[in-house]
């Protein structure tokens, strides 16, 4: 397995690492939104509003990525 990673083309390695790190960043942003809701004592509805509004940016990024891939093919 290590040999496969060492002989991986640069483009494939870049695609893989960007996907992994963007996923990690999105998960971390979800944690930040959760902590923001918890620390501000937003309640259930406030937490849902925070996740919806702040999560729209993440959703837009995911949609942009998917549309870019679909339109390039």
LODRENGU-101486 format. One record per residue: residue in three letters; x, y, z of N, C-alpha, C, O in turn. Coordinates in pm, whole numbers, padded with zeros to 5 digits, always signed. Each point is the difference from the previous one (the first is absolute). Layout:
BEGIN
ALAXYZXYZXYZXYZ
...
***
This chain:
BEGIN
UNK+00083-00119+00000-00083+00119+00000+00087+00125+00000-00029+00097-00071
UNK+00135-00098+00149+00090+00114+00004+00064+00022-00135+00022+00113-00042
UNK+00009-00223-00027+00060+00010-00133-00096+00066-00098+00042+00077-00086
UNK-00172-00106+00099-00100+00062-00087-00007+00151+00024-00017+00077-00095
UNK+00030-00035+00220-00002+00143+00030+00126+00071-00051-00007+00113-00047
UNK+00120-00182+00057+00125+00061-00045+00007+00013-00151+00064+00091-00052
UNK-00130-00182-00021+00003+00003-00146-00124+00064-00060-00022-00010-00121
UNK-00059+00075+00203-00123+00064-00047+00034+00126-00078+00087+00077+00041
UNK-00154-00054-00154+00023+00125-00073-00039+00121+00085-00085-00009+00088
UNK+00148+00120-00116-00023+00120+00080-00144+00048-00007-00055+00044+00101
UNK-00007-00053-00217-00138+00046-00015-00095-00084+00085-00091+00054+00064
UNK+00111-00185-00062-00085-00089+00080+00021+00027+00149-00095+00001+00078
UNK+00221+00020-00039+00030+00029+00141-00065+00132+00043-00054+00010+00110
UNK+00060+00090-00198-00059+00129+00031-00151-00012+00015-00057+00054+00095
UNK-00009-00124-00188-00145-00020+00010-00038-00071+00129-00096+00038+00066
UNK+00171-00141-00030-00028-00077+00121+00017+00085+00125-00087-00001+00088
UNK+00196+00072-00078+00024+00079+00121-00095+00118+00013-00043+00034+00110
UNK+00008+00029-00223-00096+00110+00006-00136-00052+00047-00066+00064+00082
UNK+00025-00180-00132-00128-00057+00042+00002-00033+00149-00098+00027+00071
UNK+00206-00084-00023+00010-00037+00142+00000+00125+00088-00073+00007+00099
UNK+00155+00091-00134+00011+00119+00084-00125+00088-00007-00036+00062+00100
UNK-00029-00055-00216-00126+00076-00007-00108-00067+00084-00078+00069+00066
UNK+00073-00202-00069-00095-00071+00084+00027+00027+00148-00092+00025+00077
UNK+00219-00029-00039+00037+00030+00138-00036+00142+00038-00044+00026+00112
UNK+00063+00067-00203-00034+00139+00028-00150+00018+00016-00044+00076+00087
UNK-00035-00144-00169-00145+00009+00011-00048-00058+00132-00089+00056+00064
UNK+00148-00168-00023-00036-00059+00130+00038+00094+00114-00077+00018+00094
UNK+00194+00043-00103+00044+00094+00102-00092+00122+00006-00029+00051+00108
UNK-00016-00004-00224-00093+00113-00002-00133-00037+00065-00062+00084+00067
UNK+00019-00208-00085-00121-00047+00068+00019+00002+00151-00091+00038+00074
UNK+00209-00079-00028+00031+00005+00143-00001+00144+00051-00048+00027+00110
UNK+00102+00064-00189+00002+00141+00039-00142+00055+00012-00031+00072+00095
UNK-00056-00106-00190-00139+00045+00005-00068-00057+00124-00076+00070+00068
UNK+00102-00197-00038-00058-00063+00119+00045+00073+00127-00082+00029+00087
UNK+00212+00000-00077+00051+00070+00118-00056+00141+00010-00029+00048+00110
UNK+00012+00018-00223-00058+00133-00001-00143-00004+00053-00040+00085+00079
UNK-00036-00185-00122-00138-00013+00047-00004-00034+00148-00083+00052+00074
UNK+00173-00139-00030+00004-00041+00140+00042+00115+00091-00063+00024+00103
UNK+00168+00048-00141+00050+00109+00084-00096+00119+00006-00004+00072+00099
UNK-00074-00052-00206-00095+00111+00000-00136-00041+00055-00092+00082+00006
UNK+00079-00208+00035-00126-00054+00054-00116+00028-00095-00102+00057+00039
UNK+00121-00097-00164-00097+00031-00106-00127-00084+00009-00102+00040-00056
UNK+00105-00152+00122-00117-00086+00004-00009-00085-00126+00087+00005-00087
UNK-00195-00084+00079-00013-00091-00114-00025+00075-00131+00063-00028-00101
UNK-00155+00122+00104-00033+00072-00122+00117+00088-00044+00032+00008-00119
UNK+00031+00057+00214+00116+00084-00033+00114-00082-00056+00069+00045-00092
UNK-00048-00164+00146+00105-00088-00052-00032-00041-00143+00089-00002-00086
UNK-00215-00032+00060-00039-00038-00135+00019+00117-00097+00046-00019-00113
UNK-00080+00139+00157+00018+00118-00085+00148+00023-00028+00038+00029-00114
UNK+00045-00040+00216+00145+00017-00020+00055-00102-00098+00075+00035-00091
UNK-00112-00162+00109+00049-00103-00091-00051+00024-00142+00074-00021-00096
UNK-00199+00064+00083-00056+00023-00133+00070+00117-00069+00047-00012-00113
UNK-00039+00125+00182+00055+00121-00061+00150-00013-00024+00048+00028-00110
UNK+00025-00070+00211+00145-00011-00018+00037-00122-00084+00105-00002-00064
UNK-00191-00098+00064+00026-00118-00081-00028+00022-00148+00046-00078-00083
UNK-00120+00184+00049-00026+00030-00141+00129+00029-00076+00012-00033-00118
UNK+00084+00094+00183+00130+00026-00064+00071-00129-00034+00056-00013-00109
UNK-00059-00082+00199+00062-00131-00023-00076-00072-00112+00061-00059-00089
UNK-00193+00065+00095-00083-00063-00103+00029+00061-00137+00010-00073-00099
UNK+00005+00203+00093+00033+00067-00125+00134-00044-00054+00015-00019-00121
UNK+00083+00002+00208+00132-00047-00042-00009-00141-00058+00064-00030-00101
UNK-00141-00057+00166-00014-00138-00048-00072-00002-00135+00041-00072-00090
UNK-00147+00151+00077-00074+00007-00126+00089+00054-00112-00003-00051-00112
UNK+00083+00154+00142+00091+00056-00100+00099-00104-00048+00027-00010-00120
UNK+00027-00067+00212+00095-00105-00036-00066-00106-00087+00058-00043-00101
UNK-00177+00000+00139-00070-00102-00079-00036+00052-00139+00018-00072-00099
UNK-00068+00194+00090-00035+00057-00130+00123+00016-00090-00008-00024-00121
UNK+00119+00062+00179+00123+00014-00076+00043-00134-00059+00040-00007-00116
UNK-00049-00098+00197+00038-00133-00049-00095-00049-00108+00044-00059-00099
UNK-00174+00083+00116-00097-00046-00098+00014+00075-00131-00006-00060-00108
UNK+00026+00192+00115+00009+00080-00122+00131-00021-00075+00005+00025-00120
UNK+00099-00069+00187+00127-00026-00068-00002-00129-00079+00084-00020-00088
UNK-00178-00069+00118-00004-00127-00070-00089+00005-00119-00015-00100-00071
***
